[in-house]
């Protein structure tokens, strides 16, 4: 089957037909929701950026012998690092899920581009 024109460019007609029968476009909205979760946590005033800066201050003191740069109350260095690693791992899973949700759109590339 040849390529076909759409309002958003040429696509592979066969892939389009398959997607019209099988693809749930709300998958894209789920990817938006997943990104919103990450964005909110990343951009909050007490978000990941601040957590990483606190971790750096703690590590700089412990590893490099620098003066204290943040409070010694709260999570330990190891707990802070583990919490950040766990959160980043969760984000990686969310982003991989988003990629999987969007991957079915790749076959739309027109055959003339191959």
N, CA, C and O of each residue as an XYZ file, in Angstrom:
456
protein
N       0.853     -1.172      0.000
C       0.000      0.000      0.000
C       0.905      1.243      0.000
O       1.910      1.267      0.710
N       0.571      2.241     -0.763
C       1.422      3.434     -0.864
C       1.263      4.358      0.354
O       0.502      4.092      1.285
N       2.012      5.437      0.290
C       1.878      6.478      1.299
C       0.587      7.250      1.043
O       0.037      7.236     -0.058
N       0.126      7.917      2.082
C      -1.072      8.736      1.935
C      -0.855     10.077      2.633
O      -0.124     10.165      3.619
N      -1.497     11.112      2.109
C      -1.389     12.439      2.707
C      -2.424     12.596      3.809
O      -3.560     12.136      3.693
N      -1.999     13.261      4.886
C      -2.896     13.613      5.983
C      -2.705     15.104      6.257
O      -1.774     15.709      5.726
N      -3.553     15.694      7.061
C      -3.350     17.112      7.401
C      -2.006     17.364      8.093
O      -1.545     18.503      8.156
N      -1.379     16.304      8.612
C      -0.116     16.443      9.346
C       1.049     15.768      8.640
O       2.029     15.381      9.276
N       0.943     15.629      7.345
C       2.033     15.074      6.568
C       1.729     13.698      6.018
O       0.710     13.084      6.336
N       2.649     13.228      5.177
C       2.498     11.907      4.564
C       2.782     10.824      5.589
O       3.660     10.971      6.440
N       2.034      9.741      5.500
C       2.233      8.572      6.361
C       2.095      7.313      5.510
O       1.553      7.337      4.406
N       2.591      6.239      6.050
C       2.430      4.939      5.417
C       0.955      4.539      5.550
O       0.427      4.449      6.658
N       0.314      4.307      4.435
C      -1.125      4.027      4.421
C      -1.474      2.733      5.154
O      -2.478      2.668      5.863
N      -0.647      1.707      4.983
C      -0.918      0.430      5.643
C      -0.810      0.565      7.157
O      -1.658      0.062      7.894
N       0.239      1.248      7.617
C       0.410      1.458      9.055
C      -0.739      2.289      9.612
O      -1.211      2.041     10.722
N      -1.184      3.272      8.844
C      -2.310      4.097      9.279
C      -3.568      3.258      9.441
O      -4.304      3.412     10.416
N      -3.809      2.388      8.504
C      -4.994      1.532      8.585
C      -4.938      0.646      9.830
O      -5.939      0.489     10.530
N      -3.775      0.074     10.100
C      -3.622     -0.775     11.288
C      -3.882      0.041     12.554
O      -4.606     -0.399     13.447
N      -3.289      1.223     12.622
C      -3.453      2.058     13.811
C      -4.896      2.534     13.979
O      -5.389      2.642     15.102
N      -5.561      2.814     12.879
C      -6.956      3.227     12.966
C      -7.824      2.126     13.565
O      -8.863      2.403     14.165
N      -7.399      0.890     13.400
C      -8.149     -0.251     13.934
C      -7.712     -0.650     15.332
O      -8.462     -1.310     16.051
N      -6.481     -0.249     15.734
C      -5.946     -0.804     16.980
C      -5.426      0.219     17.985
O      -5.383     -0.081     19.178
N      -5.036      1.392     17.561
C      -4.340      2.316     18.467
C      -5.326      3.168     19.249
O      -6.231      3.777     18.678
N      -5.139      3.204     20.553
C      -5.946      4.028     21.447
C      -5.192      5.328     21.686
O      -4.174      5.342     22.378
N      -5.686      6.412     21.118
C      -4.970      7.685     21.232
C      -4.899      8.211     22.663
O      -4.116      9.118     22.946
N      -5.697      7.661     23.561
C      -5.577      8.097     24.963
C      -4.242      7.656     25.557
O      -3.859      8.119     26.632
N      -3.537      6.772     24.871
C      -2.186      6.399     25.306
C      -1.288      7.633     25.342
O      -0.413      7.747     26.200
N      -1.508      8.549     24.411
C      -0.716      9.782     24.385
C      -1.050     10.631     25.598
O      -0.162     11.252     26.182
N      -2.309     10.665     25.981
C      -2.706     11.415     27.182
C      -2.131     10.782     28.442
O      -1.791     11.487     29.392
N      -2.022      9.471     28.456
C      -1.378      8.805     29.603
C       0.084      9.225     29.697
O       0.608      9.417     30.794
N       0.738      9.366     28.552
C       2.130      9.839     28.550
C       2.206     11.264     29.090
O       3.147     11.605     29.807
N       1.234     12.090     28.755
C       1.184     13.457     29.294
C       1.035     13.412     30.807
O       1.717     14.143     31.526
N       0.144     12.557     31.289
C      -0.046     12.420     32.739
C       1.234     11.977     33.429
O       1.585     12.495     34.489
N       1.927     11.023     32.832
C       3.184     10.549     33.418
C       4.215     11.667     33.457
O       4.939     11.819     34.440
N       4.278     12.436     32.402
C       5.215     13.557     32.363
C       4.839     14.625     33.389
O       5.718     15.232     34.002
N       3.549     14.856     33.577
C       3.104     15.827     34.576
C       3.532     15.424     35.987
O       3.904     16.277     36.794
N       3.481     14.133     36.282
C       3.922     13.644     37.593
C       5.397     13.971     37.795
O       5.801     14.470     38.846
N       6.180     13.685     36.782
C       7.626     13.954     36.865
C       7.888     15.458     36.948
O       8.676     15.910     37.779
N       7.234     16.221     36.097
C       7.445     17.670     36.060
C       7.101     18.311     37.396
O       7.845     19.160     37.887
N       5.989     17.914     37.983
C       5.574     18.496     39.258
C       6.617     18.219     40.338
O       6.983     19.116     41.097
N       7.085     17.002     40.404
C       8.071     16.645     41.438
C       9.425     17.293     41.161
O      10.138     17.674     42.089
N       9.764     17.411     39.920
C      11.056     17.986     39.558
C      11.078     19.490     39.815
O      12.100     20.038     40.227
N       9.963     20.146     39.574
C       9.928     21.606     39.620
C       9.410     22.172     40.935
O       9.488     23.383     41.144
N       8.891     21.347     41.816
C       8.428     21.845     43.113
C       9.570     22.529     43.843
O      10.734     22.169     43.661
N       9.238     23.526     44.678
C      10.308     24.165     45.470
C      11.087     23.148     46.310
O      12.289     23.312     46.522
N      10.428     22.130     46.776
C      11.116     21.078     47.529
C      11.254     19.838     46.657
O      11.097     18.714     47.133
N      11.548     20.050     45.384
C      11.608     18.958     44.429
C      12.963     18.303     44.348
O      13.829     18.499     45.201
N      13.124     17.531     43.320
C      14.335     16.735     43.138
C      15.580     17.609     43.061
O      16.633     17.231     43.574
N      15.472     18.761     42.432
C      16.637     19.652     42.343
C      17.160     19.989     43.738
O      18.359     19.899     44.003
N      16.253     20.373     44.615
C      16.662     20.707     45.981
C      17.205     19.471     46.705
O      18.166     19.561     47.469
N      16.583     18.328     46.456
C      17.075     17.085     47.075
C      18.502     16.781     46.623
O      19.344     16.378     47.425
N      18.764     16.976     45.332
C      20.114     16.728     44.819
C      21.126     17.726     45.388
O      22.256     17.358     45.708
N      20.717     18.974     45.510
C      21.619     19.968     46.101
C      21.925     19.634     47.560
O      23.062     19.776     48.011
N      20.913     19.194     48.288
C      21.129     18.784     49.684
C      22.083     17.584     49.725
O      23.009     17.545     50.535
N      21.845     16.608     48.841
C      22.718     15.439     48.782
C      24.143     15.856     48.465
O      25.087     15.332     49.057
N      24.312     16.785     47.546
C      25.652     17.254     47.222
C      26.310     17.880     48.442
O      27.474     17.606     48.735
N      25.567     18.718     49.151
C      26.124     19.346     50.353
C      26.551     18.315     51.382
O      27.613     18.436     51.994
N      25.728     17.315     51.566
C      26.045     16.251     52.527
C      27.287     15.482     52.066
O      28.208     15.251     52.850
N      27.304     15.094     50.801
C      28.432     14.329     50.273
C      29.707     15.157     50.282
O      30.783     14.640     50.583
N      29.592     16.424     49.957
C      30.757     17.315     49.945
C      31.366     17.403     51.343
O      32.588     17.428     51.497
N      30.517     17.450     52.345
C      31.009     17.493     53.727
C      31.655     16.174     54.107
O      32.776     16.150     54.616
N      30.951     15.078     53.861
C      31.423     13.758     54.296
C      32.631     13.293     53.478
O      33.597     12.780     54.042
N      32.586     13.464     52.189
C      33.630     12.929     51.315
C      34.818     13.875     51.181
O      35.970     13.441     51.185
N      34.531     15.169     51.061
C      35.601     16.136     50.822
C      36.038     16.892     52.069
O      36.984     17.679     52.024
N      35.350     16.654     53.181
C      35.717     17.336     54.420
C      35.327     18.804     54.454
O      35.875     19.575     55.242
N      34.391     19.195     53.611
C      33.940     20.591     53.575
C      33.126     20.906     54.823
O      32.657     20.011     55.527
N      32.974     22.187     55.075
C      32.156     22.636     56.205
C      30.699     22.243     55.955
O      30.287     22.025     54.815
N      29.939     22.158     57.029
C      28.516     21.850     56.906
C      27.843     22.904     56.043
O      28.062     24.102     56.222
N      27.032     22.451     55.115
C      26.323     23.392     54.251
C      24.816     23.232     54.344
O      24.066     24.027     53.776
N      24.372     22.207     55.060
C      22.940     22.017     55.260
C      22.727     21.393     56.636
O      23.659     20.910     57.279
N      21.490     21.420     57.055
C      21.135     20.926     58.377
C      21.516     19.446     58.532
O      21.481     18.670     57.577
N      21.873     19.095     59.740
C      22.193     17.692     60.028
C      20.972     16.924     60.509
O      21.066     15.733     60.805
N      19.829     17.594     60.589
C      18.593     16.885     60.924
C      17.942     16.447     59.623
O      18.199     17.029     58.569
N      17.133     15.462     59.689
C      16.490     14.949     58.482
C      17.144     13.659     58.049
O      17.794     12.982     58.846
N      16.973     13.320     56.781
C      17.499     12.035     56.316
C      19.024     11.997     56.363
O      19.698     13.020     56.237
N      19.537     10.801     56.544
C      20.985     10.609     56.500
C      21.444     10.708     55.052
O      20.627     10.712     54.131
N      22.742     10.787     54.861
C      23.322     10.830     53.512
C      22.863      9.626     52.697
O      22.423      9.771     51.557
N      22.966      8.447     53.282
C      22.596      7.216     52.577
C      21.101      7.196     52.279
O      20.695      6.824     51.178
N      20.275      7.596     53.254
C      18.833      7.618     53.019
C      18.468      8.611     51.915
O      17.608      8.331     51.081
N      19.128      9.770     51.916
C      18.874     10.783     50.889
C      19.237     10.232     49.511
O      18.470     10.374     48.558
N      20.399      9.610     49.412
C      20.836      9.047     48.136
C      19.883      7.946     47.674
O      19.497      7.907     46.506
N      19.508      7.070     48.573
C      18.606      5.973     48.197
C      17.245      6.491     47.766
O      16.657      5.958     46.825
N      16.738      7.506     48.425
C      15.438      8.063     48.056
C      15.489      8.673     46.652
O      14.560      8.508     45.861
N      16.573      9.373     46.356
C      16.719      9.984     45.032
C      16.861      8.903     43.964
O      16.243      8.990     42.903
N      17.662      7.904     44.239
C      17.849      6.809     43.281
C      16.520      6.106     43.017
O      16.188      5.808     41.870
N      15.766      5.844     44.077
C      14.472      5.178     43.920
C      13.519      6.029     43.086
O      12.815      5.517     42.217
N      13.505      7.317     43.356
C      12.622      8.191     42.589
C      13.034      8.244     41.122
O      12.181      8.171     40.237
N      14.321      8.370     40.856
C      14.784      8.386     39.471
C      14.476      7.068     38.767
O      14.102      7.063     37.594
N      14.630      5.952     39.477
C      14.264      4.657     38.901
C      12.781      4.630     38.532
O      12.409      4.115     37.477
N      11.935      5.188     39.405
C      10.499      5.252     39.120
C      10.235      6.094     37.876
O       9.408      5.735     37.038
N      10.947      7.217     37.761
C      10.776      8.081     36.596
C      11.210      7.368     35.324
O      10.568      7.494     34.281
N      12.282      6.635     35.415
C      12.758      5.888     34.247
C      11.682      4.905     33.792
O      11.424      4.767     32.596
N      11.058      4.225     34.749
C       9.973      3.304     34.396
C       8.817      4.042     33.739
O       8.268      3.578     32.740
N       8.440      5.199     34.302
C       7.356      5.976     33.708
C       7.697      6.411     32.287
O       6.860      6.338     31.388
N       8.925      6.859     32.095
C       9.338      7.307     30.756
C       9.415      6.137     29.778
O       9.061      6.284     28.608
N       9.869      4.992     30.242
C       9.897      3.813     29.372
C       8.475      3.400     28.986
O       8.233      2.982     27.854
N       7.533      3.519     29.933
C       6.138      3.214     29.621
C       5.611      4.177     28.555
O       4.889      3.773     27.643
N       5.979      5.449     28.681
C       5.545      6.437     27.688
C       6.113      6.092     26.318
O       5.408      6.187     25.312
N       7.371      5.695     26.271
C       7.979      5.300     24.992
C       7.224      4.111     24.409
O       6.931      4.092     23.214
N       6.913      3.141     25.221
C       6.174      1.960     24.743
C       4.795      2.341     24.217
O       4.314      1.770     23.238
N       4.168      3.307     24.874
C       2.846      3.756     24.432
C       2.920      4.454     23.070
O       1.990      4.361     22.269
N       4.026      5.150     22.814
C       4.162      5.922     21.574
C       4.810      5.142     20.432
O       4.654      5.504     19.265
N       5.524      4.091     20.758
C       6.255      3.309     19.756
C       5.375      2.844     18.591
O       5.860      2.812     17.460
N       4.107      2.483     18.810
C       3.278      2.041     17.678
C       3.091      3.094     16.589
O       2.674      2.761     15.479
N       3.390      4.350     16.885
C       3.239      5.399     15.872
C       4.405      5.430     14.887
O       4.289      6.015     13.810
N       5.511      4.814     15.239
C       6.694      4.846     14.372
C       6.450      4.286     12.970
O       6.962      4.850     12.003
N       5.689      3.200     12.824
C       5.490      2.664     11.464
C       4.744      3.607     10.520
O       4.628      3.322      9.328
N       4.241      4.724     11.038
C       3.573      5.683     10.166
C       4.540      6.381      9.209
O       4.114      6.988      8.227
N       5.849      6.294      9.496
C       6.820      6.947      8.616
C       6.558      6.476      7.185
O       6.472      5.275      6.927
N       6.431      7.429      6.259
C       6.145      7.033      4.873
C       7.237      6.146      4.294
O       8.417      6.326      4.597
N       6.856      5.220      3.485
C       7.821      4.313      2.867
C       8.789      5.075      1.986
O       9.924      4.642      1.789
N       8.355      6.198      1.457
C       9.240      6.991      0.604
C      10.433      7.559      1.395
O      11.431      7.954      0.791
N      10.345      7.605      2.731
C      11.463      8.071      3.568
C      12.488      6.971      3.805
O      13.592      7.250      4.271
N      12.141      5.725      3.492
C      13.054      4.609      3.754
C      14.094      4.640      2.733
O      14.989      3.795      2.738
